[in-house]
Amino acid sequence: MHAPLRLLLPLLISVHLNAADTSGGPVDLGATSPLRTGTVLREKREVRVQEGKGRMQKANSANDFFCRFVQSVNLVRRLLGADTEEMQVREMVCELINYNGTAPPPAEQAAPLVGKVLRLRKSDGRWKCTMVGGKPSAEQQKFLNDLAFTRLLLEIPEACLLNQTRKPGETWKVSINESGGKDYGAVVAKDIECTLAAMDERPDGALATVHIVGSFTMERPMNYLSRIEVAFDITLVRRLSDMLDVSTKISGSLKNTAQVNDADGKPAQLILELPYTLVRTQAIERK
């Protein structure tokens, strides 16, 4: 249940330092980011799954259930390069409940990564989250996998906007596939459509609102014996002076089909259908 059930974004792509043209002319959405190594970001995110559906399919029987998932995180992130960052987990609460009938009352608890320092690194096209100064427990490792999967999901809008110069109101299609086949852990995306929905001039610079819809599949995400299918609807607000996505909202559905062992240790198939939302804000910590 902990696999990619937990979903679920940071987007530090790029732009020149010149002021953006908000008069209706072309807008550079994805040049090189001016954010330097050592930049500190404060990020808050929340992932929710309400009334997800699950089925444990055994050889001669099936058990249906509902599930609810909540994860709220408060992070301080220090950029260590294009593909590496250090994260301090200031707050992290989580709830994961399976139930039948009426939904139980909320029972959110502090996660075992609170107070820990983590290292998030991309290697060979895959994100991995590790704990600094110690070996994680099995429970902590599940939460580390959550954070790595979320970072992977957030690469989708990054890839969609890379090297894109578009006019307000313009819609375009992109292809961001990492793999055309069953490369384990790789995103196989389809039907991705982007729209530069609006431009807005604020005291801290020009903001671009971008809407992205599409879907992707993945075999063996985070090395789990499963296959996921994800549909997404993304609205993000990107500040063009530093290419920081100051707010992001992702909603959609995730289907996870996994090979597991049941409570008796016998092979079974677990199928999860999860409507999800993810909301994130981030800001640069000024010295």
C-alpha positions in Angstrom: 0.0 0.0 0.0 2.9 2.3 0.5 4.2 2.1 -3.0 3.2 4.9 -5.4 0.0 5.2 -3.4 1.9 8.0 -1.8 2.3 10.5 -4.4 3.3 12.5 -5.1 6.6 18.2 -7.1 9.9 21.4 -7.1 10.4 22.8 -10.4 13.7 24.7 -10.9 14.0 25.0 -14.7 15.3 28.2 -16.0 15.2 31.7 -17.4 17.1 34.8 -18.2 17.2 37.6 -15.8 15.6 40.1 -18.1 12.1 41.2 -17.4 9.4 39.1 -19.1 7.2 40.6 -21.8 3.6 40.5 -20.5 2.1 42.4 -23.4 1.1 39.3 -25.3 4.5 38.6 -27.0 6.4 35.3 -26.7 7.3 34.2 -23.2 10.4 32.1 -22.4 9.1 29.5 -20.0 12.1 27.2 -19.7 15.6 28.7 -20.1 18.5 28.0 -17.7 17.6 28.7 -14.0 19.6 31.4 -12.3 19.2 29.8 -8.9 22.6 28.9 -7.6 24.1 26.1 -5.6 23.4 26.9 -2.0 20.0 28.5 -2.6 17.6 27.6 0.3 13.9 27.0 -0.5 11.1 26.6 2.0 8.4 24.3 0.7 5.0 23.1 1.9 3.1 20.3 0.2 0.1 18.2 0.9 -1.0 15.0 -0.9 -4.5 13.7 -0.4 -6.4 10.6 -1.5 -10.1 10.6 -0.5 -12.2 7.4 -1.0 -9.7 5.5 -2.9 -10.8 2.0 -3.9 -8.8 -1.2 -3.4 -9.1 -4.9 -4.2 -6.9 -7.8 -2.8 -7.3 -10.5 -5.4 -6.4 -14.0 -4.2 -6.5 -17.3 -5.9 -10.2 -18.0 -5.1 -11.5 -14.9 -3.5 -11.3 -11.1 -3.5 -11.6 -8.5 -0.8 -12.7 -4.9 -1.7 -12.1 -1.9 0.5 -11.7 1.8 0.6 -8.6 3.7 1.5 -7.6 7.2 2.6 -4.2 8.8 2.5 -2.9 12.2 3.7 0.7 13.4 3.8 1.6 17.0 4.7 5.2 18.0 4.6 7.2 21.2 5.5 10.7 21.1 4.1 13.7 23.3 4.0 15.7 22.5 0.8 19.2 23.5 -0.1 20.2 23.2 -3.7 23.5 21.3 -4.2 23.5 21.3 -8.0 21.1 20.5 -10.9 20.4 17.0 -9.7 21.1 17.0 -6.0 19.6 18.7 -2.9 19.6 18.5 0.9 16.3 18.5 2.7 15.5 19.2 6.4 12.1 17.7 7.3 10.6 20.3 9.7 7.1 18.8 9.8 5.6 15.7 8.3 2.2 14.2 9.2 0.7 11.2 7.5 -2.4 9.0 7.6 -3.0 5.8 5.7 -6.2 3.9 6.4 -8.0 1.0 4.8 -11.7 0.6 5.7 -15.1 -0.8 4.8 -18.3 1.1 5.3 -18.3 4.5 6.9 -15.0 6.4 6.8 -13.3 6.5 10.2 -12.4 9.9 11.8 -9.0 11.5 10.9 -6.0 9.9 12.6 -3.0 11.8 11.3 0.3 11.2 13.0 3.9 12.5 12.8 5.9 10.6 10.3 9.3 9.0 11.3 11.3 11.4 9.1 10.5 14.5 11.2 13.8 16.2 12.2 15.9 14.2 9.8 18.2 15.5 7.1 17.9 13.9 3.7 19.7 13.8 0.4 17.8 13.7 -2.8 19.9 12.8 -5.9 19.2 11.8 -9.5 21.4 9.1 -11.0 21.0 7.3 -14.3 17.7 9.1 -14.8 16.2 7.9 -11.4 15.7 9.9 -8.2 16.7 8.4 -4.9 16.2 9.8 -1.4 18.6 8.8 1.4 19.0 9.7 5.0 22.1 11.6 6.1 24.0 10.2 9.0 22.2 6.9 9.5 20.5 3.9 8.0 16.7 4.2 7.7 14.3 1.7 9.2 11.9 -0.1 6.9 9.2 2.3 7.8 11.4 5.3 7.2 12.4 3.9 3.8 8.8 3.9 2.7 8.6 7.6 3.3 11.9 8.1 1.5 10.4 6.4 -1.5 7.4 8.7 -1.2 9.6 11.7 -1.6 11.5 10.3 -4.5 8.3 9.4 -6.3 7.0 12.9 -5.7 10.1 14.4 -7.2 9.7 12.1 -10.2 6.1 13.3 -10.7 7.3 16.9 -10.5 9.7 16.4 -13.4 6.7 16.2 -15.7 6.0 19.9 -15.8 9.7 20.6 -15.8 10.1 18.5 -18.9 7.0 20.0 -20.6 8.3 23.6 -20.3 11.9 23.0 -21.0 13.1 25.2 -24.0 9.5 26.4 -24.5 8.8 30.0 -25.7 5.1 30.6 -26.1 2.5 33.3 -26.4 -0.3 33.8 -23.8 -3.2 31.7 -24.8 -1.1 29.3 -26.9 -1.6 25.5 -26.6 0.9 22.9 -27.6 1.6 19.2 -27.3 4.9 17.7 -26.0 6.5 14.3 -25.8 8.6 13.6 -22.7 9.0 9.9 -22.8 12.1 8.5 -21.0 11.5 5.2 -22.6 9.4 3.7 -25.4 9.0 0.3 -23.8 9.2 -1.4 -20.4 12.3 0.2 -19.0 11.8 -0.2 -15.2 11.2 3.0 -13.4 10.9 5.1 -16.5 8.0 7.4 -17.4 6.1 6.5 -20.6 3.9 9.5 -21.2 1.2 10.2 -23.7 -1.3 12.9 -24.8 0.3 15.7 -23.0 -1.1 19.2 -23.8 0.1 22.5 -22.3 -1.4 25.9 -22.3 0.1 29.3 -21.3 -3.1 30.3 -19.6 -2.2 33.8 -18.3 0.5 36.3 -17.6 0.5 38.5 -14.5 2.9 41.3 -13.4 3.6 41.3 -9.7 6.1 43.3 -7.5 8.4 40.3 -7.4 8.3 39.8 -11.2 6.2 38.4 -14.0 4.2 35.2 -13.3 3.1 32.7 -15.9 0.2 30.4 -15.2 0.5 27.2 -17.1 -2.0 24.4 -17.5 -0.8 20.8 -18.3 -2.9 17.7 -18.8 -1.9 14.2 -19.8 -1.0 10.7 -18.5 1.8 8.3 -18.1 2.6 4.7 -17.2 5.5 3.2 -15.3 6.7 -0.3 -14.7 8.2 -1.2 -11.3 8.2 2.3 -9.8 10.8 2.6 -6.9 11.6 -1.1 -7.6 8.2 -2.3 -6.5 6.7 -5.2 -8.3 3.9 -3.1 -9.8 2.6 -1.1 -12.7 1.1 2.3 -12.4 -1.1 4.4 -14.7 -1.4 8.1 -13.8 -3.6 10.8 -15.2 -2.8 14.4 -14.2 -4.2 17.9 -14.5 -1.6 20.4 -13.4 -1.9 24.2 -12.8 1.3 25.9 -11.9 2.4 29.5 -11.4 6.0 30.1 -12.5 7.9 33.3 -11.6 10.0 34.0 -14.7 12.8 36.0 -13.1 14.1 32.9 -11.4 12.0 30.1 -12.9 10.6 29.1 -9.5 7.2 27.5 -9.4 5.7 29.4 -6.5 2.5 27.3 -6.5 1.5 24.0 -8.0 -1.7 22.0 -7.9 -1.9 18.5 -9.4 -5.1 16.5 -9.4 -6.0 13.3 -11.2 -6.1 9.5 -10.7 -3.6 6.8 -10.1 -4.1 3.1 -10.7 -1.6 0.7 -9.2 -1.5 -3.0 -9.9 1.0 -4.8 -7.7 2.1 -8.4 -6.9 2.1 -8.8 -3.1 1.7 -11.4 -0.4 -1.5 -11.5 1.6 -1.8 -11.7 5.4 -1.1 -15.5 5.2 2.0 -14.9 3.1 0.4 -16.2 -0.1 0.7 -14.5 -3.5 -2.0 -12.0 -4.3 -2.7 -9.1 -6.6 -3.4 -5.7 -5.1 -5.3 -3.2 -7.3 -5.6 0.4 -6.1 -7.6 3.2 -7.9 -6.8 6.5 -6.2 -8.2 9.9 -7.0 -5.5 12.3 -5.7 -4.7 16.0 -5.3 -1.3 17.5 -4.5 -0.8 21.2 -3.6 2.6 22.8 -3.1 4.0 26.2 -2.5 7.6 27.2 -2.3 9.6 30.4 -1.7 13.3 31.4 -1.6 14.6 32.0 1.9 16.2 35.4 1.9 19.4 36.0 3.8 
